[in-house]
Amino acid sequence: MPYRYDVFISYRNQPGLVGWVRDYFQPMLQTWLDNELPDGASIFRDKVSIEAGDEWSLAIKQALADSRFVVAVLTPQYFQSKWCLAEWHSLDIRGALDPRTQNRLLIPIRYSNGPYFPPLVSSRQFSDATDFLDVNSTVIPANSARAAALEDKVKLLARLIAERLPLAPLHQPFAIVEPSTVQIPLIPNPRKPIL
């Protein structure tokens, strides 16, 4: 059975970020992946891919199992979500099954506050999107330098994803980390002094 999705977008449902993923990131990623792949791309994002009446927890787990690749949009709050961490760990575990795919099936995108990420991310290279932070849901004007810069960044990301998609192992059932088993990592807190 083939994969249903090429990319699963993992992100924390929080103000500013949801609109940025919905209005900018996913449409640009879709456009540029469609240009990179011969048959276009299939992207999972919870707000548009889960139908009314579906049990969202099962739908997320199934979509993750049916995805070749994960793009994780990182904020400090991402690492306070057991669901986000379960998505991250699930792809890390699957990637570790084959030396060719270790750390290659997940690309982290830093949306905000990299200094306040837990140690599990500090060794990973990530794409930086902090210049496009959309906390107040401001619109990035079309044809602006900022929109062009975001488009260039997403275009490079789409190219990287297209290069890595063939590395995904043959589709077969794999264990999804259960969110209830995830430990929330300690994150540096700027309000607490370092002792």
C-alpha positions as CSV (number, residue, x, y, z in Angstrom):
1,M,0.0,0.0,0.0
2,P,1.5,3.4,-0.9
3,Y,1.8,6.4,1.4
4,R,-1.2,8.7,1.4
5,Y,0.8,11.8,2.2
6,D,4.2,13.0,1.1
7,V,4.5,15.6,4.0
8,F,2.9,15.9,7.4
9,I,3.0,19.4,8.9
10,S,3.6,19.2,12.6
11,Y,2.9,22.4,14.5
12,R,1.4,23.6,17.8
13,N,-2.1,25.2,17.5
14,Q,-1.3,28.6,18.9
15,P,-2.1,32.3,17.9
16,G,-0.2,33.6,15.0
17,L,1.3,30.3,14.0
18,V,-2.0,28.7,12.8
19,G,-2.6,31.6,10.4
20,W,1.0,31.6,9.2
21,V,0.9,27.9,8.4
22,R,-2.5,28.2,6.8
23,D,-2.0,31.4,4.8
24,Y,1.6,31.4,3.9
25,F,3.6,28.3,4.6
26,Q,1.4,25.4,3.4
27,P,0.2,27.1,0.2
28,M,3.8,28.0,-0.8
29,L,5.1,24.5,0.2
30,Q,2.3,23.0,-1.9
31,T,3.1,25.1,-4.9
32,W,6.9,24.4,-4.8
33,L,6.6,20.7,-4.0
34,D,4.1,20.4,-6.9
35,N,6.8,22.0,-9.1
36,E,9.5,19.6,-7.8
37,L,7.5,16.3,-8.0
38,P,6.2,14.7,-11.2
39,D,2.8,13.9,-9.7
40,G,2.4,16.8,-7.4
41,A,2.5,16.6,-3.6
42,S,0.0,15.5,-0.9
43,I,0.3,17.4,2.3
44,F,-1.4,16.7,5.6
45,R,-2.3,19.5,7.9
46,D,-4.8,18.8,10.6
47,K,-7.2,21.8,10.0
48,V,-7.9,20.8,6.4
49,S,-7.2,17.1,6.2
50,I,-9.4,15.9,9.1
51,E,-13.1,15.7,8.1
52,A,-16.0,16.7,10.3
53,G,-17.0,13.8,12.5
54,D,-13.6,12.1,12.4
55,E,-11.9,11.2,15.7
56,W,-9.0,13.6,15.5
57,S,-6.6,11.6,17.6
58,L,-7.0,8.5,15.4
59,A,-6.9,10.7,12.2
60,I,-3.6,12.3,13.3
61,K,-2.0,8.9,14.1
62,Q,-3.1,7.4,10.9
63,A,-1.9,10.4,8.8
64,L,1.4,10.3,10.5
65,A,1.8,6.6,9.8
66,D,0.7,7.3,6.2
67,S,3.3,10.1,5.7
68,R,6.7,9.8,4.1
69,F,8.1,12.9,5.8
70,V,7.4,15.5,8.6
71,V,8.1,19.2,8.6
72,A,8.0,20.4,12.2
73,V,7.3,24.1,12.7
74,L,9.0,24.9,16.0
75,T,8.1,27.2,18.8
76,P,8.8,26.8,22.6
77,Q,5.1,25.8,22.9
78,Y,5.7,22.9,20.4
79,F,7.8,21.2,23.1
80,Q,5.1,21.6,25.7
81,S,2.6,19.6,23.6
82,K,2.6,15.8,24.1
83,W,1.1,15.4,20.6
84,C,3.8,17.5,18.9
85,L,6.5,15.6,20.7
86,A,4.9,12.2,19.8
87,E,4.9,13.2,16.1
88,W,8.6,14.2,16.4
89,H,9.6,11.1,18.2
90,S,7.6,8.8,15.9
91,L,9.5,10.0,12.9
92,D,12.8,9.9,14.7
93,I,12.2,6.3,15.6
94,R,11.2,5.3,12.1
95,G,14.2,7.2,10.7
96,A,16.6,5.4,13.0
97,L,15.5,2.0,11.6
98,D,17.8,2.6,8.6
99,P,21.1,4.4,8.6
100,R,20.2,6.1,5.3
101,T,17.1,7.8,6.9
102,Q,18.4,8.6,10.4
103,N,17.6,12.3,11.0
104,R,16.5,12.6,7.3
105,L,12.7,12.1,7.6
106,L,12.0,15.2,9.6
107,I,13.0,18.8,8.9
108,P,12.6,21.3,11.7
109,I,11.6,24.8,10.9
110,R,12.4,27.4,13.6
111,Y,9.4,29.8,13.7
112,S,10.4,31.4,17.0
113,N,12.6,31.4,20.1
114,G,15.3,28.9,19.3
115,P,17.3,29.6,22.5
116,Y,14.3,28.2,24.4
117,F,14.2,24.8,22.7
118,P,15.1,21.7,24.6
119,P,18.4,19.8,24.2
120,L,16.8,17.2,21.9
121,V,16.7,19.8,19.1
122,S,20.1,21.6,19.8
123,S,22.0,19.0,17.8
124,R,19.7,19.4,14.7
125,Q,20.1,21.8,11.9
126,F,16.9,23.6,11.2
127,S,15.6,26.0,8.6
128,D,15.1,29.5,10.1
129,A,11.7,31.2,9.6
130,T,12.0,33.7,12.4
131,D,12.1,36.6,10.0
132,F,8.5,35.7,9.0
133,L,7.0,35.6,12.5
134,D,3.3,36.4,12.4
135,V,2.4,36.9,16.0
136,N,-0.3,39.5,15.4
137,S,-1.6,37.8,12.3
138,T,-0.3,40.6,10.1
139,V,-0.5,40.1,6.4
140,I,2.8,39.6,4.5
141,P,2.1,41.9,1.6
142,A,2.1,40.1,-1.8
143,N,5.0,41.2,-4.0
144,S,6.9,42.6,-1.0
145,A,10.6,41.8,-0.3
146,R,9.4,39.9,2.7
147,A,7.0,37.7,0.7
148,A,9.8,37.1,-1.9
149,A,12.2,36.1,0.8
150,L,9.7,33.6,2.4
151,E,9.0,32.2,-1.1
152,D,12.7,31.7,-1.7
153,K,13.1,29.9,1.7
154,V,10.1,27.6,1.0
155,K,11.3,26.9,-2.5
156,L,14.7,25.6,-1.1
157,L,12.8,23.6,1.5
158,A,10.6,22.0,-1.2
159,R,13.7,21.1,-3.1
160,L,15.3,19.5,-0.1
161,I,12.1,17.6,0.7
162,A,11.8,16.3,-2.9
163,E,15.4,15.1,-2.6
164,R,14.7,13.2,0.6
165,L,11.3,11.7,-0.2
166,P,12.8,8.7,-2.0
167,L,14.6,7.9,1.2
168,A,11.4,7.1,3.0
169,P,11.2,3.3,3.7
170,L,8.6,1.2,2.0
171,H,5.2,1.9,3.5
172,Q,4.5,-0.5,6.3
173,P,2.9,-0.2,9.7
174,F,5.2,1.3,12.3
175,A,4.6,2.2,15.9
176,I,3.4,5.8,16.5
177,V,4.6,7.1,19.9
178,E,1.6,7.4,22.2
179,P,1.2,11.0,23.4
180,S,0.3,9.9,26.9
181,T,3.8,8.3,27.2
182,V,5.7,11.4,26.2
183,Q,7.8,13.3,28.8
184,I,7.7,17.1,28.4
185,P,11.4,18.2,28.3
186,L,12.8,20.9,30.5
187,I,13.2,24.1,28.5
188,P,15.4,27.0,29.5
189,N,13.2,29.6,31.1
190,P,14.3,33.3,30.8
191,R,12.4,34.2,33.9
192,K,14.4,31.9,36.1
193,P,18.0,32.6,37.0
194,I,20.7,30.0,36.1
195,L,22.2,28.7,39.3
